[in-house]
Amino acid sequence: MGKALRKFTSHEEQQAETYRYWRSRSSSERFEATWQLSRDLYTQYYRERGIPKYVEGSARSITRIQRVKAPANPVEQATTKTEADSLRE
C-alpha cells in the first residue's frame, strides 16, 4: 500500500478526511489498529518507568458475544405443545 502526503487548508478538512479514512476500513481493521495502539502505549509506559513486562500481550482473554434476539411472542419460545397451551390461557 502506497502512502500519500496531503496538505489541508483547515483543521476541519483534516478531521473530515481522517473520519472518511477510518470509516473506509473494515471493523476488524479498526479494532486491530486500536489494539496495536493500546499495546504500544502500554509497552512505552512500562519501559519509561522501568517496570519489567513479564508477559507478551494481554493477560485477559477477549471474547465477542453476539446475542440472538428472542422472539417477542413467548408462545413461539415454548418447547412443548402443553407449555404453549398454558401460555395461551
Secondary structure, DSSP 8 states (H G I E B T S, - for coil): --------SSHHHHHHHHHHHHHHS-HHHHHHHHHHHHHHHHHHHHHHHT----SSS-SS-----------SSHHHH-SSHHHHHHHH-
